[in-house]
Amino acid sequence: MSKISKTELRRMGTEIKSSIHIGKGGISENLIEEIRNQLKKHKIVKIRILESAGLERMTAAKELADRTQTKLVEVRGNTILLCEASLFEQTE
């Protein structure tokens, strides 16, 4: 698959539903593994941070991107959009 611009990845993100929700359990190894599995299937994943998680959204987004070795596309509200690093074209 060819590389995709950040703008195009954001557009793709608006068309998918959050497939992973982070609750009061926070960021665990099981959550990281589930994100990796979703990325293998779909190449892009939308994650929702619930209020009960008590996490700061930007810190959580950066931690998830680091631990899953993915690219952070966008944080909008309590929603995080990650994609496989191989998809990401750094143009912006």
Secondary structure, 3 states (H helix, E strand, C coil): CCCEEHHHHHHHHHCCCCCEEECCCCCCHHHHHHHHHHHHHHCEEEEEECHHHCCCHHHHHHHHHHHHCEEEEEEECCEEEEEEHHHEECCC
